[in-house]
């Protein structure tokens, strides 16, 4: 993995983390307001976002020194 790929991987991971945090916040707000249908949809989106985040950790990290 060259340096550019490493940086792209880091930025992708950060974007995934932000997306997961955003869905957590939206879920808490929907629960607080009793929007159960919205909660269900957000939970599905959260699951997909978490899988994307996990995939960033499954990538090999062969850093060039």
mmJSON file of the N, C-alpha and C atoms, coordinates in Angstrom:
{"data_MODEL":{"atom_site":{
"group_PDB":["ATOM","ATOM","ATOM","ATOM","ATOM","ATOM","ATOM","ATOM","ATOM","ATOM","ATOM","ATOM","ATOM","ATOM","ATOM","ATOM","ATOM","ATOM","ATOM","ATOM","ATOM","ATOM","ATOM","ATOM","ATOM","ATOM","ATOM","ATOM","ATOM","ATOM","ATOM","ATOM","ATOM","ATOM","ATOM","ATOM","ATOM","ATOM","ATOM","ATOM","ATOM","ATOM","ATOM","ATOM","ATOM","ATOM","ATOM","ATOM","ATOM","ATOM","ATOM","ATOM","ATOM","ATOM","ATOM","ATOM","ATOM","ATOM","ATOM","ATOM","ATOM","ATOM","ATOM","ATOM","ATOM","ATOM","ATOM","ATOM","ATOM","ATOM","ATOM","ATOM","ATOM","ATOM","ATOM","ATOM","ATOM","ATOM","ATOM","ATOM","ATOM","ATOM","ATOM","ATOM","ATOM","ATOM","ATOM","ATOM","ATOM","ATOM","ATOM","ATOM","ATOM","ATOM","ATOM","ATOM","ATOM","ATOM","ATOM","ATOM","ATOM","ATOM","ATOM","ATOM","ATOM","ATOM","ATOM","ATOM","ATOM","ATOM","ATOM","ATOM","ATOM","ATOM","ATOM","ATOM","ATOM","ATOM","ATOM","ATOM","ATOM","ATOM","ATOM","ATOM","ATOM","ATOM","ATOM","ATOM","ATOM","ATOM","ATOM","ATOM","ATOM","ATOM","ATOM","ATOM","ATOM","ATOM","ATOM","ATOM","ATOM","ATOM","ATOM","ATOM","ATOM","ATOM","ATOM","ATOM","ATOM","ATOM","ATOM","ATOM","ATOM","ATOM","ATOM","ATOM","ATOM","ATOM","ATOM","ATOM","ATOM","ATOM","ATOM","ATOM","ATOM","ATOM","ATOM","ATOM","ATOM","ATOM","ATOM","ATOM","ATOM","ATOM","ATOM","ATOM","ATOM","ATOM","ATOM","ATOM","ATOM","ATOM","ATOM","ATOM","ATOM","ATOM","ATOM","ATOM","ATOM","ATOM","ATOM","ATOM","ATOM","ATOM","ATOM"],
"id":[1,2,3,4,5,6,7,8,9,10,11,12,13,14,15,16,17,18,19,20,21,22,23,24,25,26,27,28,29,30,31,32,33,34,35,36,37,38,39,40,41,42,43,44,45,46,47,48,49,50,51,52,53,54,55,56,57,58,59,60,61,62,63,64,65,66,67,68,69,70,71,72,73,74,75,76,77,78,79,80,81,82,83,84,85,86,87,88,89,90,91,92,93,94,95,96,97,98,99,100,101,102,103,104,105,106,107,108,109,110,111,112,113,114,115,116,117,118,119,120,121,122,123,124,125,126,127,128,129,130,131,132,133,134,135,136,137,138,139,140,141,142,143,144,145,146,147,148,149,150,151,152,153,154,155,156,157,158,159,160,161,162,163,164,165,166,167,168,169,170,171,172,173,174,175,176,177,178,179,180,181,182,183,184,185,186,187,188,189,190,191,192,193,194,195],
"type_symbol":["N","C","C","N","C","C","N","C","C","N","C","C","N","C","C","N","C","C","N","C","C","N","C","C","N","C","C","N","C","C","N","C","C","N","C","C","N","C","C","N","C","C","N","C","C","N","C","C","N","C","C","N","C","C","N","C","C","N","C","C","N","C","C","N","C","C","N","C","C","N","C","C","N","C","C","N","C","C","N","C","C","N","C","C","N","C","C","N","C","C","N","C","C","N","C","C","N","C","C","N","C","C","N","C","C","N","C","C","N","C","C","N","C","C","N","C","C","N","C","C","N","C","C","N","C","C","N","C","C","N","C","C","N","C","C","N","C","C","N","C","C","N","C","C","N","C","C","N","C","C","N","C","C","N","C","C","N","C","C","N","C","C","N","C","C","N","C","C","N","C","C","N","C","C","N","C","C","N","C","C","N","C","C","N","C","C","N","C","C","N","C","C","N","C","C"],
"label_atom_id":["N","CA","C","N","CA","C","N","CA","C","N","CA","C","N","CA","C","N","CA","C","N","CA","C","N","CA","C","N","CA","C","N","CA","C","N","CA","C","N","CA","C","N","CA","C","N","CA","C","N","CA","C","N","CA","C","N","CA","C","N","CA","C","N","CA","C","N","CA","C","N","CA","C","N","CA","C","N","CA","C","N","CA","C","N","CA","C","N","CA","C","N","CA","C","N","CA","C","N","CA","C","N","CA","C","N","CA","C","N","CA","C","N","CA","C","N","CA","C","N","CA","C","N","CA","C","N","CA","C","N","CA","C","N","CA","C","N","CA","C","N","CA","C","N","CA","C","N","CA","C","N","CA","C","N","CA","C","N","CA","C","N","CA","C","N","CA","C","N","CA","C","N","CA","C","N","CA","C","N","CA","C","N","CA","C","N","CA","C","N","CA","C","N","CA","C","N","CA","C","N","CA","C","N","CA","C","N","CA","C","N","CA","C","N","CA","C","N","CA","C","N","CA","C","N","CA","C"],
"label_alt_id":[null,null,null,null,null,null,null,null,null,null,null,null,null,null,null,null,null,null,null,null,null,null,null,null,null,null,null,null,null,null,null,null,null,null,null,null,null,null,null,null,null,null,null,null,null,null,null,null,null,null,null,null,null,null,null,null,null,null,null,null,null,null,null,null,null,null,null,null,null,null,null,null,null,null,null,null,null,null,null,null,null,null,null,null,null,null,null,null,null,null,null,null,null,null,null,null,null,null,null,null,null,null,null,null,null,null,null,null,null,null,null,null,null,null,null,null,null,null,null,null,null,null,null,null,null,null,null,null,null,null,null,null,null,null,null,null,null,null,null,null,null,null,null,null,null,null,null,null,null,null,null,null,null,null,null,null,null,null,null,null,null,null,null,null,null,null,null,null,null,null,null,null,null,null,null,null,null,null,null,null,null,null,null,null,null,null,null,null,null,null,null,null,null,null,null],
"label_comp_id":["UNK","UNK","UNK","UNK","UNK","UNK","UNK","UNK","UNK","UNK","UNK","UNK","UNK","UNK","UNK","UNK","UNK","UNK","UNK","UNK","UNK","UNK","UNK","UNK","UNK","UNK","UNK","UNK","UNK","UNK","UNK","UNK","UNK","UNK","UNK","UNK","UNK","UNK","UNK","UNK","UNK","UNK","UNK","UNK","UNK","UNK","UNK","UNK","UNK","UNK","UNK","UNK","UNK","UNK","UNK","UNK","UNK","UNK","UNK","UNK","UNK","UNK","UNK","UNK","UNK","UNK","UNK","UNK","UNK","UNK","UNK","UNK","UNK","UNK","UNK","UNK","UNK","UNK","UNK","UNK","UNK","UNK","UNK","UNK","UNK","UNK","UNK","UNK","UNK","UNK","UNK","UNK","UNK","UNK","UNK","UNK","UNK","UNK","UNK","UNK","UNK","UNK","UNK","UNK","UNK","UNK","UNK","UNK","UNK","UNK","UNK","UNK","UNK","UNK","UNK","UNK","UNK","UNK","UNK","UNK","UNK","UNK","UNK","UNK","UNK","UNK","UNK","UNK","UNK","UNK","UNK","UNK","UNK","UNK","UNK","UNK","UNK","UNK","UNK","UNK","UNK","UNK","UNK","UNK","UNK","UNK","UNK","UNK","UNK","UNK","UNK","UNK","UNK","UNK","UNK","UNK","UNK","UNK","UNK","UNK","UNK","UNK","UNK","UNK","UNK","UNK","UNK","UNK","UNK","UNK","UNK","UNK","UNK","UNK","UNK","UNK","UNK","UNK","UNK","UNK","UNK","UNK","UNK","UNK","UNK","UNK","UNK","UNK","UNK","UNK","UNK","UNK","UNK","UNK","UNK"],
"label_asym_id":["A","A","A","A","A","A","A","A","A","A","A","A","A","A","A","A","A","A","A","A","A","A","A","A","A","A","A","A","A","A","A","A","A","A","A","A","A","A","A","A","A","A","A","A","A","A","A","A","A","A","A","A","A","A","A","A","A","A","A","A","A","A","A","A","A","A","A","A","A","A","A","A","A","A","A","A","A","A","A","A","A","A","A","A","A","A","A","A","A","A","A","A","A","A","A","A","A","A","A","A","A","A","A","A","A","A","A","A","A","A","A","A","A","A","A","A","A","A","A","A","A","A","A","A","A","A","A","A","A","A","A","A","A","A","A","A","A","A","A","A","A","A","A","A","A","A","A","A","A","A","A","A","A","A","A","A","A","A","A","A","A","A","A","A","A","A","A","A","A","A","A","A","A","A","A","A","A","A","A","A","A","A","A","A","A","A","A","A","A","A","A","A","A","A","A"],
"label_entity_id":["1","1","1","1","1","1","1","1","1","1","1","1","1","1","1","1","1","1","1","1","1","1","1","1","1","1","1","1","1","1","1","1","1","1","1","1","1","1","1","1","1","1","1","1","1","1","1","1","1","1","1","1","1","1","1","1","1","1","1","1","1","1","1","1","1","1","1","1","1","1","1","1","1","1","1","1","1","1","1","1","1","1","1","1","1","1","1","1","1","1","1","1","1","1","1","1","1","1","1","1","1","1","1","1","1","1","1","1","1","1","1","1","1","1","1","1","1","1","1","1","1","1","1","1","1","1","1","1","1","1","1","1","1","1","1","1","1","1","1","1","1","1","1","1","1","1","1","1","1","1","1","1","1","1","1","1","1","1","1","1","1","1","1","1","1","1","1","1","1","1","1","1","1","1","1","1","1","1","1","1","1","1","1","1","1","1","1","1","1","1","1","1","1","1","1"],
"label_seq_id":[1,1,1,2,2,2,3,3,3,4,4,4,5,5,5,6,6,6,7,7,7,8,8,8,9,9,9,10,10,10,11,11,11,12,12,12,13,13,13,14,14,14,15,15,15,16,16,16,17,17,17,18,18,18,19,19,19,20,20,20,21,21,21,22,22,22,23,23,23,24,24,24,25,25,25,26,26,26,27,27,27,28,28,28,29,29,29,30,30,30,31,31,31,32,32,32,33,33,33,34,34,34,35,35,35,36,36,36,37,37,37,38,38,38,39,39,39,40,40,40,41,41,41,42,42,42,43,43,43,44,44,44,45,45,45,46,46,46,47,47,47,48,48,48,49,49,49,50,50,50,51,51,51,52,52,52,53,53,53,54,54,54,55,55,55,56,56,56,57,57,57,58,58,58,59,59,59,60,60,60,61,61,61,62,62,62,63,63,63,64,64,64,65,65,65],
"pdbx_PDB_ins_code":[null,null,null,null,null,null,null,null,null,null,null,null,null,null,null,null,null,null,null,null,null,null,null,null,null,null,null,null,null,null,null,null,null,null,null,null,null,null,null,null,null,null,null,null,null,null,null,null,null,null,null,null,null,null,null,null,null,null,null,null,null,null,null,null,null,null,null,null,null,null,null,null,null,null,null,null,null,null,null,null,null,null,null,null,null,null,null,null,null,null,null,null,null,null,null,null,null,null,null,null,null,null,null,null,null,null,null,null,null,null,null,null,null,null,null,null,null,null,null,null,null,null,null,null,null,null,null,null,null,null,null,null,null,null,null,null,null,null,null,null,null,null,null,null,null,null,null,null,null,null,null,null,null,null,null,null,null,null,null,null,null,null,null,null,null,null,null,null,null,null,null,null,null,null,null,null,null,null,null,null,null,null,null,null,null,null,null,null,null,null,null,null,null,null,null],
"Cartn_x":[0.856,0.0,0.896,0.704,1.507,0.896,1.583,1.152,-0.219,-0.468,-1.752,-2.904,-2.681,-3.712,-3.957,-2.899,-3.029,-3.85,-3.597,-4.362,-5.823,-6.064,-7.451,-8.17,-7.481,-8.073,-8.422,-7.52,-7.771,-8.976,-9.03,-10.158,-11.467,-11.422,-12.628,-13.114,-12.186,-12.549,-13.18,-12.599,-13.145,-14.556,-14.789,-16.121,-17.122,-16.705,-17.579,-17.897,-16.9,-17.106,-18.109,-17.96,-18.882,-20.308,-20.431,-21.754,-22.407,-21.632,-22.163,-22.605,-21.8,-22.169,-23.436,-23.549,-24.726,-25.982,-25.9,-27.064,-27.403,-26.409,-26.679,-27.477,-27.037,-27.716,-29.152,-29.336,-30.672,-31.584,-31.034,-31.814,-32.257,-31.328,-31.688,-32.812,-32.714,-33.747,-35.085,-35.052,-36.29,-36.938,-36.137,-36.669,-37.296,-36.615,-37.108,-38.446,-38.67,-39.905,-40.939,-40.648,-41.598,-41.828,-40.859,-40.994,-40.464,-41.274,-40.804,-40.491,-41.274,-40.992,-39.651,-39.381,-38.113,-36.952,-37.165,-36.124,-35.738,-36.725,-36.464,-35.619,-35.976,-35.219,-33.794,-33.653,-32.331,-31.458,-32.068,-31.295,-30.737,-31.515,-31.021,-29.857,-29.991,-28.906,-27.663,-27.884,-26.767,-26.022,-26.769,-26.128,-25.246,-25.76,-24.977,-23.726,-23.872,-22.734,-21.684,-22.141,-21.199,-20.453,-21.132,-20.46,-19.411,-19.733,-18.758,-17.546,-17.803,-16.709,-15.848,-16.474,-15.717,-14.862,-15.378,-14.619,-13.338,-13.333,-12.107,-11.032,-11.435,-10.461,-10.006,-10.779,-10.415,-9.397,-9.199,-8.249,-6.83,-5.988,-4.606,-3.888,-3.03,-2.302,-0.818,-0.424,0.971,1.608,1.939,2.505,3.913,4.211,5.548,6.363,7.478,8.318,9.439],
"Cartn_y":[-1.171,0.0,1.227,2.105,3.313,4.368,5.461,6.49,7.064,7.274,7.818,6.869,5.58,4.602,4.606,4.725,4.775,5.966,7.113,8.31,8.168,7.595,7.378,6.453,5.431,4.494,5.186,6.035,6.766,7.685,8.423,9.332,8.566,7.437,6.62,6.13,5.693,5.223,6.348,7.541,8.676,9.024,8.941,9.207,8.174,6.935,5.875,6.095,6.486,6.752,7.888,8.944,10.075,9.652,8.797,8.33,7.513,6.634,5.83,6.743,7.729,8.676,9.441,9.838,10.582,9.722,8.461,7.582,7.346,7.213,7.056,8.25,9.436,10.658,10.695,10.377,10.391,9.356,8.199,7.145,7.616,8.216,8.721,9.751,10.652,11.682,11.063,10.101,9.456,8.691,8.007,7.284,8.272,9.374,10.374,10.963,11.013,11.589,10.528,9.268,8.187,7.856,8.12,7.846,6.447,5.443,4.054,3.603,4.034,3.624,4.2,5.429,6.058,5.352,4.918,4.205,2.934,2.206,0.956,1.209,2.228,2.551,2.976,3.78,4.259,3.113,2.154,1.0,0.205,0.085,-0.605,0.162,1.492,2.307,2.234,2.216,2.106,0.788,-0.282,-1.583,-1.565,-0.982,-0.898,-0.046,1.054,1.941,1.239,0.461,-0.266,-1.333,-1.979,-2.977,-2.309,-1.126,-0.386,-0.015,0.407,0.761,-0.457,-1.569,-2.793,-3.196,-2.979,-3.333,-2.522,-1.299,-0.501,-1.085,-1.823,-2.454,-3.803,-4.39,-5.68,-5.539,-4.311,-4.087,-4.291,-4.953,-5.143,-3.796,-3.685,-2.428,-2.673,-2.772,-2.958,-1.603,-0.923,0.418,0.359,1.27,1.393,2.274,1.806,2.568,3.242],
"Cartn_z":[0.0,0.0,0.0,-0.955,-0.972,-0.048,0.093,1.033,0.66,-0.622,-1.062,-0.707,-0.92,-0.566,0.938,1.705,3.154,3.606,2.994,3.342,2.938,1.758,1.333,2.309,2.755,3.7,5.014,5.483,6.732,6.573,5.468,5.244,5.091,4.411,4.254,5.616,6.442,7.778,8.588,8.513,9.254,8.769,7.468,6.933,7.44,7.5,8.007,9.486,10.248,11.675,11.855,11.074,11.167,10.795,9.784,9.368,10.486,11.127,12.232,13.369,13.712,14.777,14.426,13.163,12.72,12.873,12.462,12.599,14.065,14.925,16.361,16.875,16.499,16.946,16.427,15.151,14.563,15.22,15.565,16.225,17.603,18.359,19.693,19.594,18.62,18.447,18.045,17.138,16.701,17.851,18.663,19.82,20.803,21.052,21.996,21.556,20.243,19.722,19.327,19.63,19.387,17.919,17.078,15.641,15.342,15.666,15.59,14.168,13.202,11.82,11.364,11.733,11.378,12.078,13.32,14.063,13.324,12.855,12.136,10.887,10.123,8.916,9.27,10.308,10.712,11.215,11.906,12.371,11.202,10.129,8.934,8.313,8.254,7.711,8.601,9.914,10.851,10.657,10.485,10.278,9.028,7.957,6.716,6.927,7.643,7.905,8.768,9.736,10.584,9.796,8.871,8.026,7.144,6.63,5.834,6.685,7.916,8.818,9.12,9.414,9.693,8.501,7.308,6.106,5.998,6.526,6.472,7.374,8.4,9.288,8.753,7.855,7.268,6.151,5.666,4.588,5.117,4.341,4.779,4.874,5.856,6.031,5.818,4.563,4.195,3.928,4.984,4.861,4.292,3.418,2.854,3.792,4.244,5.183,4.456],
"occupancy":[1.0,1.0,1.0,1.0,1.0,1.0,1.0,1.0,1.0,1.0,1.0,1.0,1.0,1.0,1.0,1.0,1.0,1.0,1.0,1.0,1.0,1.0,1.0,1.0,1.0,1.0,1.0,1.0,1.0,1.0,1.0,1.0,1.0,1.0,1.0,1.0,1.0,1.0,1.0,1.0,1.0,1.0,1.0,1.0,1.0,1.0,1.0,1.0,1.0,1.0,1.0,1.0,1.0,1.0,1.0,1.0,1.0,1.0,1.0,1.0,1.0,1.0,1.0,1.0,1.0,1.0,1.0,1.0,1.0,1.0,1.0,1.0,1.0,1.0,1.0,1.0,1.0,1.0,1.0,1.0,1.0,1.0,1.0,1.0,1.0,1.0,1.0,1.0,1.0,1.0,1.0,1.0,1.0,1.0,1.0,1.0,1.0,1.0,1.0,1.0,1.0,1.0,1.0,1.0,1.0,1.0,1.0,1.0,1.0,1.0,1.0,1.0,1.0,1.0,1.0,1.0,1.0,1.0,1.0,1.0,1.0,1.0,1.0,1.0,1.0,1.0,1.0,1.0,1.0,1.0,1.0,1.0,1.0,1.0,1.0,1.0,1.0,1.0,1.0,1.0,1.0,1.0,1.0,1.0,1.0,1.0,1.0,1.0,1.0,1.0,1.0,1.0,1.0,1.0,1.0,1.0,1.0,1.0,1.0,1.0,1.0,1.0,1.0,1.0,1.0,1.0,1.0,1.0,1.0,1.0,1.0,1.0,1.0,1.0,1.0,1.0,1.0,1.0,1.0,1.0,1.0,1.0,1.0,1.0,1.0,1.0,1.0,1.0,1.0,1.0,1.0,1.0,1.0,1.0,1.0],
"B_iso_or_equiv":[0.0,0.0,0.0,0.0,0.0,0.0,0.0,0.0,0.0,0.0,0.0,0.0,0.0,0.0,0.0,0.0,0.0,0.0,0.0,0.0,0.0,0.0,0.0,0.0,0.0,0.0,0.0,0.0,0.0,0.0,0.0,0.0,0.0,0.0,0.0,0.0,0.0,0.0,0.0,0.0,0.0,0.0,0.0,0.0,0.0,0.0,0.0,0.0,0.0,0.0,0.0,0.0,0.0,0.0,0.0,0.0,0.0,0.0,0.0,0.0,0.0,0.0,0.0,0.0,0.0,0.0,0.0,0.0,0.0,0.0,0.0,0.0,0.0,0.0,0.0,0.0,0.0,0.0,0.0,0.0,0.0,0.0,0.0,0.0,0.0,0.0,0.0,0.0,0.0,0.0,0.0,0.0,0.0,0.0,0.0,0.0,0.0,0.0,0.0,0.0,0.0,0.0,0.0,0.0,0.0,0.0,0.0,0.0,0.0,0.0,0.0,0.0,0.0,0.0,0.0,0.0,0.0,0.0,0.0,0.0,0.0,0.0,0.0,0.0,0.0,0.0,0.0,0.0,0.0,0.0,0.0,0.0,0.0,0.0,0.0,0.0,0.0,0.0,0.0,0.0,0.0,0.0,0.0,0.0,0.0,0.0,0.0,0.0,0.0,0.0,0.0,0.0,0.0,0.0,0.0,0.0,0.0,0.0,0.0,0.0,0.0,0.0,0.0,0.0,0.0,0.0,0.0,0.0,0.0,0.0,0.0,0.0,0.0,0.0,0.0,0.0,0.0,0.0,0.0,0.0,0.0,0.0,0.0,0.0,0.0,0.0,0.0,0.0,0.0,0.0,0.0,0.0,0.0,0.0,0.0],
"pdbx_formal_charge":[null,null,null,null,null,null,null,null,null,null,null,null,null,null,null,null,null,null,null,null,null,null,null,null,null,null,null,null,null,null,null,null,null,null,null,null,null,null,null,null,null,null,null,null,null,null,null,null,null,null,null,null,null,null,null,null,null,null,null,null,null,null,null,null,null,null,null,null,null,null,null,null,null,null,null,null,null,null,null,null,null,null,null,null,null,null,null,null,null,null,null,null,null,null,null,null,null,null,null,null,null,null,null,null,null,null,null,null,null,null,null,null,null,null,null,null,null,null,null,null,null,null,null,null,null,null,null,null,null,null,null,null,null,null,null,null,null,null,null,null,null,null,null,null,null,null,null,null,null,null,null,null,null,null,null,null,null,null,null,null,null,null,null,null,null,null,null,null,null,null,null,null,null,null,null,null,null,null,null,null,null,null,null,null,null,null,null,null,null,null,null,null,null,null,null],
"auth_seq_id":[1,1,1,2,2,2,3,3,3,4,4,4,5,5,5,6,6,6,7,7,7,8,8,8,9,9,9,10,10,10,11,11,11,12,12,12,13,13,13,14,14,14,15,15,15,16,16,16,17,17,17,18,18,18,19,19,19,20,20,20,21,21,21,22,22,22,23,23,23,24,24,24,25,25,25,26,26,26,27,27,27,28,28,28,29,29,29,30,30,30,31,31,31,32,32,32,33,33,33,34,34,34,35,35,35,36,36,36,37,37,37,38,38,38,39,39,39,40,40,40,41,41,41,42,42,42,43,43,43,44,44,44,45,45,45,46,46,46,47,47,47,48,48,48,49,49,49,50,50,50,51,51,51,52,52,52,53,53,53,54,54,54,55,55,55,56,56,56,57,57,57,58,58,58,59,59,59,60,60,60,61,61,61,62,62,62,63,63,63,64,64,64,65,65,65],
"auth_comp_id":["UNK","UNK","UNK","UNK","UNK","UNK","UNK","UNK","UNK","UNK","UNK","UNK","UNK","UNK","UNK","UNK","UNK","UNK","UNK","UNK","UNK","UNK","UNK","UNK","UNK","UNK","UNK","UNK","UNK","UNK","UNK","UNK","UNK","UNK","UNK","UNK","UNK","UNK","UNK","UNK","UNK","UNK","UNK","UNK","UNK","UNK","UNK","UNK","UNK","UNK","UNK","UNK","UNK","UNK","UNK","UNK","UNK","UNK","UNK","UNK","UNK","UNK","UNK","UNK","UNK","UNK","UNK","UNK","UNK","UNK","UNK","UNK","UNK","UNK","UNK","UNK","UNK","UNK","UNK","UNK","UNK","UNK","UNK","UNK","UNK","UNK","UNK","UNK","UNK","UNK","UNK","UNK","UNK","UNK","UNK","UNK","UNK","UNK","UNK","UNK","UNK","UNK","UNK","UNK","UNK","UNK","UNK","UNK","UNK","UNK","UNK","UNK","UNK","UNK","UNK","UNK","UNK","UNK","UNK","UNK","UNK","UNK","UNK","UNK","UNK","UNK","UNK","UNK","UNK","UNK","UNK","UNK","UNK","UNK","UNK","UNK","UNK","UNK","UNK","UNK","UNK","UNK","UNK","UNK","UNK","UNK","UNK","UNK","UNK","UNK","UNK","UNK","UNK","UNK","UNK","UNK","UNK","UNK","UNK","UNK","UNK","UNK","UNK","UNK","UNK","UNK","UNK","UNK","UNK","UNK","UNK","UNK","UNK","UNK","UNK","UNK","UNK","UNK","UNK","UNK","UNK","UNK","UNK","UNK","UNK","UNK","UNK","UNK","UNK","UNK","UNK","UNK","UNK","UNK","UNK"],
"auth_asym_id":["A","A","A","A","A","A","A","A","A","A","A","A","A","A","A","A","A","A","A","A","A","A","A","A","A","A","A","A","A","A","A","A","A","A","A","A","A","A","A","A","A","A","A","A","A","A","A","A","A","A","A","A","A","A","A","A","A","A","A","A","A","A","A","A","A","A","A","A","A","A","A","A","A","A","A","A","A","A","A","A","A","A","A","A","A","A","A","A","A","A","A","A","A","A","A","A","A","A","A","A","A","A","A","A","A","A","A","A","A","A","A","A","A","A","A","A","A","A","A","A","A","A","A","A","A","A","A","A","A","A","A","A","A","A","A","A","A","A","A","A","A","A","A","A","A","A","A","A","A","A","A","A","A","A","A","A","A","A","A","A","A","A","A","A","A","A","A","A","A","A","A","A","A","A","A","A","A","A","A","A","A","A","A","A","A","A","A","A","A","A","A","A","A","A","A"],
"auth_atom_id":["N","CA","C","N","CA","C","N","CA","C","N","CA","C","N","CA","C","N","CA","C","N","CA","C","N","CA","C","N","CA","C","N","CA","C","N","CA","C","N","CA","C","N","CA","C","N","CA","C","N","CA","C","N","CA","C","N","CA","C","N","CA","C","N","CA","C","N","CA","C","N","CA","C","N","CA","C","N","CA","C","N","CA","C","N","CA","C","N","CA","C","N","CA","C","N","CA","C","N","CA","C","N","CA","C","N","CA","C","N","CA","C","N","CA","C","N","CA","C","N","CA","C","N","CA","C","N","CA","C","N","CA","C","N","CA","C","N","CA","C","N","CA","C","N","CA","C","N","CA","C","N","CA","C","N","CA","C","N","CA","C","N","CA","C","N","CA","C","N","CA","C","N","CA","C","N","CA","C","N","CA","C","N","CA","C","N","CA","C","N","CA","C","N","CA","C","N","CA","C","N","CA","C","N","CA","C","N","CA","C","N","CA","C","N","CA","C","N","CA","C","N","CA","C","N","CA","C"],
"pdbx_PDB_model_num":[1,1,1,1,1,1,1,1,1,1,1,1,1,1,1,1,1,1,1,1,1,1,1,1,1,1,1,1,1,1,1,1,1,1,1,1,1,1,1,1,1,1,1,1,1,1,1,1,1,1,1,1,1,1,1,1,1,1,1,1,1,1,1,1,1,1,1,1,1,1,1,1,1,1,1,1,1,1,1,1,1,1,1,1,1,1,1,1,1,1,1,1,1,1,1,1,1,1,1,1,1,1,1,1,1,1,1,1,1,1,1,1,1,1,1,1,1,1,1,1,1,1,1,1,1,1,1,1,1,1,1,1,1,1,1,1,1,1,1,1,1,1,1,1,1,1,1,1,1,1,1,1,1,1,1,1,1,1,1,1,1,1,1,1,1,1,1,1,1,1,1,1,1,1,1,1,1,1,1,1,1,1,1,1,1,1,1,1,1,1,1,1,1,1,1]
}}}
